[in-house]
Structures are given as structure tokens and as C-alpha cells.
Amino acid sequence: MKISEVSKLTGISEYTLRYYEQKELIRVNRDSFNRREYEENEIEWILFIKKLKDTGMILQEIAKYSSLRYDGDSTLIERREMLLKHKDNIKLEILKWQKYLENINEKIEIYNKKINDLI
């Protein structure tokens, strides 16, 4: 599969796909003309990289995870541990944002009371 097809299927730009390859997040085979040839099973992996990025995992950690993935099933425990650690980080972020939301709601309530007093 060509890079343009992968880009359309994943919604990730060709530039970003090349960048992922440069950073060794993905490994892409080349044809006899040195053009990228993506395997069908790489689509799911590329989409998972996008999900990891969307959850705030830094590229350095994604690269480490990717390297482990390409090393095969002998790294399952380490990959699971990475995801568990990232999950904990996400939970902390959620708690932080919930507190921010509470603070904003409290301020809105103060404004509501003041506005109602004016009316």
C-alpha cells in the first residue's frame, strides 16, 4: 500500500507518516524503486500510535513502545507496564482537569449570584 493510501485511511498526513518512520515509530518496507510499501497490518498500528499521541504520550515513549512491539511477544509484559504507567498518568490528568472544572464552576456560581442580586 502506498503512503497516499495509508494517509487517506488513517487521516494522518504523508509528512507525519514520513516523520514517524524517521523517528522509528513505524518500519516501512521499500519496493525495488525504493518507494514505501506499507503492509495492511500497519494501519492498525499507525492508528494506535495516533491514539497514544492523543492521550498525551510523548514521542520518545511511543518510540520505545514501538521498538518493543517490533521485538515481538517477548516484550508483552514490558509493553503492558508502559501502558499501565501511562494509564495512571492519564488518571492524574483527569483528576487535575476535574479540579480545574470545579474551580471554574465555583466562579460561575459566584457570578450567577452577583448577577441575580443585580436583577
mmCIF file of the C-alpha atoms, coordinates in Angstrom:
data_MODEL
# 
_entry.id   MODEL 
# 
loop_
_atom_site.group_PDB 
_atom_site.id 
_atom_site.type_symbol 
_atom_site.label_atom_id 
_atom_site.label_alt_id 
_atom_site.label_comp_id 
_atom_site.label_asym_id 
_atom_site.label_entity_id 
_atom_site.label_seq_id 
_atom_site.pdbx_PDB_ins_code 
_atom_site.Cartn_x 
_atom_site.Cartn_y 
_atom_site.Cartn_z 
_atom_site.occupancy 
_atom_site.B_iso_or_equiv 
_atom_site.pdbx_formal_charge 
_atom_site.auth_seq_id 
_atom_site.auth_comp_id 
_atom_site.auth_asym_id 
_atom_site.auth_atom_id 
_atom_site.pdbx_PDB_model_num 
ATOM 1   C CA . MET A 1 1   ? 0.000   0.000   0.000  1.00 0.00 ? 1   MET A CA 1 
ATOM 2   C CA . LYS A 1 2   ? 1.327   3.443   -0.911 1.00 0.00 ? 2   LYS A CA 1 
ATOM 3   C CA . ILE A 1 3   ? 1.823   6.278   1.547  1.00 0.00 ? 3   ILE A CA 1 
ATOM 4   C CA . SER A 1 4   ? -1.024  8.282   -0.015 1.00 0.00 ? 4   SER A CA 1 
ATOM 5   C CA . GLU A 1 5   ? -3.425  5.389   0.592  1.00 0.00 ? 5   GLU A CA 1 
ATOM 6   C CA . VAL A 1 6   ? -2.277  4.998   4.192  1.00 0.00 ? 6   VAL A CA 1 
ATOM 7   C CA . SER A 1 7   ? -2.691  8.725   4.708  1.00 0.00 ? 7   SER A CA 1 
ATOM 8   C CA . LYS A 1 8   ? -6.284  8.583   3.469  1.00 0.00 ? 8   LYS A CA 1 
ATOM 9   C CA . LEU A 1 9   ? -7.123  5.515   5.561  1.00 0.00 ? 9   LEU A CA 1 
ATOM 10  C CA . THR A 1 10  ? -5.639  6.885   8.783  1.00 0.00 ? 10  THR A CA 1 
ATOM 11  C CA . GLY A 1 11  ? -6.248  10.616  8.412  1.00 0.00 ? 11  GLY A CA 1 
ATOM 12  C CA . ILE A 1 12  ? -2.545  11.162  9.104  1.00 0.00 ? 12  ILE A CA 1 
ATOM 13  C CA . SER A 1 13  ? -0.623  13.311  6.642  1.00 0.00 ? 13  SER A CA 1 
ATOM 14  C CA . GLU A 1 14  ? 2.072   11.841  4.433  1.00 0.00 ? 14  GLU A CA 1 
ATOM 15  C CA . TYR A 1 15  ? 4.515   14.250  6.080  1.00 0.00 ? 15  TYR A CA 1 
ATOM 16  C CA . THR A 1 16  ? 3.632   12.862  9.521  1.00 0.00 ? 16  THR A CA 1 
ATOM 17  C CA . LEU A 1 17  ? 3.915   9.273   8.303  1.00 0.00 ? 17  LEU A CA 1 
ATOM 18  C CA . ARG A 1 18  ? 7.406   10.025  6.989  1.00 0.00 ? 18  ARG A CA 1 
ATOM 19  C CA . TYR A 1 19  ? 8.240   11.663  10.319 1.00 0.00 ? 19  TYR A CA 1 
ATOM 20  C CA . TYR A 1 20  ? 7.007   8.590   12.199 1.00 0.00 ? 20  TYR A CA 1 
ATOM 21  C CA . GLU A 1 21  ? 9.247   6.461   10.015 1.00 0.00 ? 21  GLU A CA 1 
ATOM 22  C CA . GLN A 1 22  ? 12.218  8.783   10.617 1.00 0.00 ? 22  GLN A CA 1 
ATOM 23  C CA . LYS A 1 23  ? 11.629  8.578   14.390 1.00 0.00 ? 23  LYS A CA 1 
ATOM 24  C CA . GLU A 1 24  ? 11.313  4.781   14.059 1.00 0.00 ? 24  GLU A CA 1 
ATOM 25  C CA . LEU A 1 25  ? 7.733   4.650   15.293 1.00 0.00 ? 25  LEU A CA 1 
ATOM 26  C CA . ILE A 1 26  ? 6.900   2.643   12.196 1.00 0.00 ? 26  ILE A CA 1 
ATOM 27  C CA . ARG A 1 27  ? 9.024   0.457   9.965  1.00 0.00 ? 27  ARG A CA 1 
ATOM 28  C CA . VAL A 1 28  ? 8.164   0.561   6.308  1.00 0.00 ? 28  VAL A CA 1 
ATOM 29  C CA . ASN A 1 29  ? 9.326   -1.806  3.594  1.00 0.00 ? 29  ASN A CA 1 
ATOM 30  C CA . ARG A 1 30  ? 10.576  -0.428  0.288  1.00 0.00 ? 30  ARG A CA 1 
ATOM 31  C CA . ASP A 1 31  ? 9.924   -1.731  -3.210 1.00 0.00 ? 31  ASP A CA 1 
ATOM 32  C CA . SER A 1 32  ? 12.588  -2.168  -5.904 1.00 0.00 ? 32  SER A CA 1 
ATOM 33  C CA . PHE A 1 33  ? 12.254  1.546   -6.751 1.00 0.00 ? 33  PHE A CA 1 
ATOM 34  C CA . ASN A 1 34  ? 12.767  2.496   -3.064 1.00 0.00 ? 34  ASN A CA 1 
ATOM 35  C CA . ARG A 1 35  ? 9.138   3.581   -2.696 1.00 0.00 ? 35  ARG A CA 1 
ATOM 36  C CA . ARG A 1 36  ? 7.416   2.960   0.626  1.00 0.00 ? 36  ARG A CA 1 
ATOM 37  C CA . GLU A 1 37  ? 5.210   -0.118  0.705  1.00 0.00 ? 37  GLU A CA 1 
ATOM 38  C CA . TYR A 1 38  ? 3.001   -0.318  3.778  1.00 0.00 ? 38  TYR A CA 1 
ATOM 39  C CA . GLU A 1 39  ? 1.625   -3.647  4.928  1.00 0.00 ? 39  GLU A CA 1 
ATOM 40  C CA . GLU A 1 40  ? -2.103  -3.899  5.626  1.00 0.00 ? 40  GLU A CA 1 
ATOM 41  C CA . ASN A 1 41  ? -1.486  -4.757  9.294  1.00 0.00 ? 41  ASN A CA 1 
ATOM 42  C CA . GLU A 1 42  ? 0.428   -1.495  9.811  1.00 0.00 ? 42  GLU A CA 1 
ATOM 43  C CA . ILE A 1 43  ? -2.781  0.548   9.529  1.00 0.00 ? 43  ILE A CA 1 
ATOM 44  C CA . GLU A 1 44  ? -3.995  -0.607  12.939 1.00 0.00 ? 44  GLU A CA 1 
ATOM 45  C CA . TRP A 1 45  ? -0.574  0.112   14.434 1.00 0.00 ? 45  TRP A CA 1 
ATOM 46  C CA . ILE A 1 46  ? -0.461  3.627   12.951 1.00 0.00 ? 46  ILE A CA 1 
ATOM 47  C CA . LEU A 1 47  ? -3.936  4.329   14.326 1.00 0.00 ? 47  LEU A CA 1 
ATOM 48  C CA . PHE A 1 48  ? -2.788  3.111   17.748 1.00 0.00 ? 48  PHE A CA 1 
ATOM 49  C CA . ILE A 1 49  ? 0.191   5.491   17.600 1.00 0.00 ? 49  ILE A CA 1 
ATOM 50  C CA . LYS A 1 50  ? -2.291  8.291   16.941 1.00 0.00 ? 50  LYS A CA 1 
ATOM 51  C CA . LYS A 1 51  ? -4.336  7.210   19.971 1.00 0.00 ? 51  LYS A CA 1 
ATOM 52  C CA . LEU A 1 52  ? -1.242  7.170   22.166 1.00 0.00 ? 52  LEU A CA 1 
ATOM 53  C CA . LYS A 1 53  ? -0.345  10.675  20.984 1.00 0.00 ? 53  LYS A CA 1 
ATOM 54  C CA . ASP A 1 54  ? -3.908  11.848  21.560 1.00 0.00 ? 54  ASP A CA 1 
ATOM 55  C CA . THR A 1 55  ? -3.678  10.637  25.159 1.00 0.00 ? 55  THR A CA 1 
ATOM 56  C CA . GLY A 1 56  ? -0.531  12.678  25.719 1.00 0.00 ? 56  GLY A CA 1 
ATOM 57  C CA . MET A 1 57  ? 2.149   10.021  25.448 1.00 0.00 ? 57  MET A CA 1 
ATOM 58  C CA . ILE A 1 58  ? 5.346   11.685  24.270 1.00 0.00 ? 58  ILE A CA 1 
ATOM 59  C CA . LEU A 1 59  ? 7.023   10.519  21.067 1.00 0.00 ? 59  LEU A CA 1 
ATOM 60  C CA . GLN A 1 60  ? 10.065  9.271   22.959 1.00 0.00 ? 60  GLN A CA 1 
ATOM 61  C CA . GLU A 1 61  ? 7.854   6.866   24.927 1.00 0.00 ? 61  GLU A CA 1 
ATOM 62  C CA . ILE A 1 62  ? 5.927   5.879   21.803 1.00 0.00 ? 62  ILE A CA 1 
ATOM 63  C CA . ALA A 1 63  ? 9.247   5.137   20.076 1.00 0.00 ? 63  ALA A CA 1 
ATOM 64  C CA . LYS A 1 64  ? 10.271  2.915   22.987 1.00 0.00 ? 64  LYS A CA 1 
ATOM 65  C CA . TYR A 1 65  ? 6.897   1.153   22.884 1.00 0.00 ? 65  TYR A CA 1 
ATOM 66  C CA . SER A 1 66  ? 7.195   0.763   19.117 1.00 0.00 ? 66  SER A CA 1 
ATOM 67  C CA . SER A 1 67  ? 10.643  -0.769  19.375 1.00 0.00 ? 67  SER A CA 1 
ATOM 68  C CA . LEU A 1 68  ? 9.327   -3.264  21.901 1.00 0.00 ? 68  LEU A CA 1 
ATOM 69  C CA . ARG A 1 69  ? 6.365   -4.049  19.635 1.00 0.00 ? 69  ARG A CA 1 
ATOM 70  C CA . TYR A 1 70  ? 8.662   -4.816  16.733 1.00 0.00 ? 70  TYR A CA 1 
ATOM 71  C CA . ASP A 1 71  ? 10.736  -7.057  19.039 1.00 0.00 ? 71  ASP A CA 1 
ATOM 72  C CA . GLY A 1 72  ? 7.707   -9.328  19.359 1.00 0.00 ? 72  GLY A CA 1 
ATOM 73  C CA . ASP A 1 73  ? 5.784   -11.119 22.063 1.00 0.00 ? 73  ASP A CA 1 
ATOM 74  C CA . SER A 1 74  ? 8.777   -11.448 24.357 1.00 0.00 ? 74  SER A CA 1 
ATOM 75  C CA . THR A 1 75  ? 8.132   -7.783  25.254 1.00 0.00 ? 75  THR A CA 1 
ATOM 76  C CA . LEU A 1 76  ? 4.435   -8.125  26.119 1.00 0.00 ? 76  LEU A CA 1 
ATOM 77  C CA . ILE A 1 77  ? 4.992   -7.629  29.853 1.00 0.00 ? 77  ILE A CA 1 
ATOM 78  C CA . GLU A 1 78  ? 7.106   -4.504  29.342 1.00 0.00 ? 78  GLU A CA 1 
ATOM 79  C CA . ARG A 1 79  ? 4.589   -3.026  26.895 1.00 0.00 ? 79  ARG A CA 1 
ATOM 80  C CA . ARG A 1 80  ? 1.764   -3.734  29.320 1.00 0.00 ? 80  ARG A CA 1 
ATOM 81  C CA . GLU A 1 81  ? 3.718   -1.996  32.085 1.00 0.00 ? 81  GLU A CA 1 
ATOM 82  C CA . MET A 1 82  ? 4.246   1.027   29.875 1.00 0.00 ? 82  MET A CA 1 
ATOM 83  C CA . LEU A 1 83  ? 0.522   1.232   29.172 1.00 0.00 ? 83  LEU A CA 1 
ATOM 84  C CA . LEU A 1 84  ? -0.358  0.795   32.844 1.00 0.00 ? 84  LEU A CA 1 
ATOM 85  C CA . LYS A 1 85  ? 2.004   3.621   33.764 1.00 0.00 ? 85  LYS A CA 1 
ATOM 86  C CA . HIS A 1 86  ? 0.529   5.811   31.036 1.00 0.00 ? 86  HIS A CA 1 
ATOM 87  C CA . LYS A 1 87  ? -2.960  4.940   32.246 1.00 0.00 ? 87  LYS A CA 1 
ATOM 88  C CA . ASP A 1 88  ? -2.003  6.168   35.733 1.00 0.00 ? 88  ASP A CA 1 
ATOM 89  C CA . ASN A 1 89  ? -0.698  9.410   34.215 1.00 0.00 ? 89  ASN A CA 1 
ATOM 90  C CA . ILE A 1 90  ? -3.964  9.889   32.337 1.00 0.00 ? 90  ILE A CA 1 
ATOM 91  C CA . LYS A 1 91  ? -5.946  9.335   35.542 1.00 0.00 ? 91  LYS A CA 1 
ATOM 92  C CA . LEU A 1 92  ? -3.867  12.029  37.268 1.00 0.00 ? 92  LEU A CA 1 
ATOM 93  C CA . GLU A 1 93  ? -4.512  14.407  34.394 1.00 0.00 ? 93  GLU A CA 1 
ATOM 94  C CA . ILE A 1 94  ? -8.246  13.702  34.572 1.00 0.00 ? 94  ILE A CA 1 
ATOM 95  C CA . LEU A 1 95  ? -8.239  14.489  38.300 1.00 0.00 ? 95  LEU A CA 1 
ATOM 96  C CA . LYS A 1 96  ? -6.337  17.702  37.643 1.00 0.00 ? 96  LYS A CA 1 
ATOM 97  C CA . TRP A 1 97  ? -8.809  18.805  34.950 1.00 0.00 ? 97  TRP A CA 1 
ATOM 98  C CA . GLN A 1 98  ? -11.757 17.867  37.142 1.00 0.00 ? 98  GLN A CA 1 
ATOM 99  C CA . LYS A 1 99  ? -10.378 20.180  39.825 1.00 0.00 ? 99  LYS A CA 1 
ATOM 100 C CA . TYR A 1 100 ? -9.950  22.949  37.257 1.00 0.00 ? 100 TYR A CA 1 
ATOM 101 C CA . LEU A 1 101 ? -13.552 22.421  36.170 1.00 0.00 ? 101 LEU A CA 1 
ATOM 102 C CA . GLU A 1 102 ? -14.745 22.613  39.779 1.00 0.00 ? 102 GLU A CA 1 
ATOM 103 C CA . ASN A 1 103 ? -12.878 25.899  40.211 1.00 0.00 ? 103 ASN A CA 1 
ATOM 104 C CA . ILE A 1 104 ? -14.463 27.356  37.091 1.00 0.00 ? 104 ILE A CA 1 
ATOM 105 C CA . ASN A 1 105 ? -17.924 26.165  38.141 1.00 0.00 ? 105 ASN A CA 1 
ATOM 106 C CA . GLU A 1 106 ? -17.462 27.806  41.535 1.00 0.00 ? 106 GLU A CA 1 
ATOM 107 C CA . LYS A 1 107 ? -16.526 31.093  39.877 1.00 0.00 ? 107 LYS A CA 1 
ATOM 108 C CA . ILE A 1 108 ? -19.501 30.868  37.514 1.00 0.00 ? 108 ILE A CA 1 
ATOM 109 C CA . GLU A 1 109 ? -21.760 30.314  40.505 1.00 0.00 ? 109 GLU A CA 1 
ATOM 110 C CA . ILE A 1 110 ? -20.351 33.445  42.171 1.00 0.00 ? 110 ILE A CA 1 
ATOM 111 C CA . TYR A 1 111 ? -21.109 35.425  39.011 1.00 0.00 ? 111 TYR A CA 1 
ATOM 112 C CA . ASN A 1 112 ? -24.609 33.929  38.813 1.00 0.00 ? 112 ASN A CA 1 
ATOM 113 C CA . LYS A 1 113 ? -25.344 35.054  42.387 1.00 0.00 ? 113 LYS A CA 1 
ATOM 114 C CA . LYS A 1 114 ? -23.991 38.543  41.767 1.00 0.00 ? 114 LYS A CA 1 
ATOM 115 C CA . ILE A 1 115 ? -25.958 38.888  38.546 1.00 0.00 ? 115 ILE A CA 1 
ATOM 116 C CA . ASN A 1 116 ? -29.154 37.659  40.225 1.00 0.00 ? 116 ASN A CA 1 
ATOM 117 C CA . ASP A 1 117 ? -28.633 40.204  43.002 1.00 0.00 ? 117 ASP A CA 1 
ATOM 118 C CA . LEU A 1 118 ? -28.466 42.953  40.381 1.00 0.00 ? 118 LEU A CA 1 
ATOM 119 C CA . ILE A 1 119 ? -31.701 41.902  38.739 1.00 0.00 ? 119 ILE A CA 1 
# 
